[in-house]
Amino acid sequence: MHKSLFLPLCLAAVLTGCATTSTPKTGDERLKAQFQKADTNSDGKVSRKEFGALMIDDAFAMFDSNKNGVVTVEEFVAAGGSKAAFAKMDVNGDGVITLEEAKASKVAMDAMTVSFYGADLDKDGYVTLGEALEYRAKVREVTR
């Protein structure tokens, strides 16, 4: 897969309810579960920071192909990332990215929150469940 397509497809998978989380069966149920997971302060809306943290968690799990808790440059590139982006996230230069490094990375946050702005339909800086459902419907129309 071309690396420029990887992150948008990951984002679309989560926002359309196709991410492989657990149990819920329908797309709406999966999206609601993802929304509740992202809404860490339970205020009924998801901030960019909450959204980014969830997206980074999900992406990190996909990049960490051997599930050892760190992402190597080989895993990162194999999953569609670039060596340059890896170097920017590996701030301590030890050759691996931890989940904590990924969450602290502006590169990761910016990449993972691109679709947040599309889902924030009223442009108030938050995404409600209603906006997420509406955005998912729009994404599905485009990707069919």
N, C-alpha and C positions, 0 to 999 in steps of 0.2 A: 504494500500500500504506500502511496506517495506520502511523504512526511507532512506535507501541507494539508492533507486531508484527515490525518489521524485525529488530531485534537477536536476539530469540529464534529467529526463523527462520534467521538466519545461523548461530547457535550449533547449532541442530538440524541444519543442512546439514553442518557440519563433523563433528559427533559421529555423524551417521548415515552418514558416508562419502560424502556427495553433493557435497562441495565440489569445485570444479574445480581440483584440483591436477594433477599430471601422471600419466602412464602407467598405474599399476595399474588393473585392470579391474573386479574384484569389490569389493563394499562392504567386505568384511573386509580386502582388500589395501589399499584406500584408507585405511581407518581405521588399519591397522598402519603405513602410511607416514606418516600424520599424527602418530601416536603417537611414532614414532621421531624425527620432525622436532622435536616438542615436547620430547622427553627429551634435552635438550642435554647433560646430564652422563652419559648412558647408564647410569643406575642401575636401569633397568627400571620406574621409576615417574615420574609427572609431578607436579610441585608446582603450586600455584596460580599462582606466578610464571611458571613455564615455560608452563603452559597459557594464561595471559593473554597472554604475549608472542606465542605462535603465533596466538591468536585475533585480537589486535590487528593482526598482520601481514596476516592474511587479510581482516579487515574493512577495513583501510586500502586494500588493493588494490581492493576493491569500491567504496569511497567515492571513490577517486581515478579518476574516470571518464575523464579525458583522459590518464592515466598520466604526468603530469609530475613526480611525486614529492611533491606537496603537495595538500592538500584545501582547497578554498575553501568559504566558507559556502554558496554556491549548490550545489556538489556535495554537501555534507553534508546540506543540507535536501532536495535532490532524491532522495537515497538513503534518506530516512526519519529523519534526525536532526533535532534542534531547534536553533534559534539559541542558546538558553540553554546547551545542552550544548557547542555549538561554542565559545562564548565562554569557558567554563570550561577547555576544552582548549587554546585559543589563548593560552597564558600570556604570551607576549611582545606580544600585541595587534597582530601584523602582518597579520592578515586571512587567514592560511593556517595549517593544521596540518601539521607535518612528522611523519614516522613517529616520530622521537625524542620529539616533544611528546606524541604519542598514547601511546607506551609509558610515558612519565613521568606520565601523567595518572591520578589516582585515579578520576576519572569513567569513563574508558575501561576501566581494569582492573576496576572493580566491575561495569560493564555486561557485559564480556566473560567474566567468570568466574561469572556466575550459575549456569550449568549445571554448573560444576565441582563444586559441593556436591552436586548430584544424582548425579553420576557417582562421587563418592567414597563408595562404598557402605559401607565399613567405618569411615568417618569418622576416618581416621588422618591426614588432611591431604595425602594423595597419591592419585593415580589410577593403577592398574596397567592393563596392556593388557586383562586379564580383566575388570576393572570397566568399562573403556570399551566393550568388546564387549557386556557385559550391559546397560549403560545404553543403548547404541544400540538393542538389541533392544526395550527398554522404550519408548524414544522412537518407534520404528517402529510398535509396537502402538497407541500413542496417536494417531499421525498418520495412520493408515490410514483 
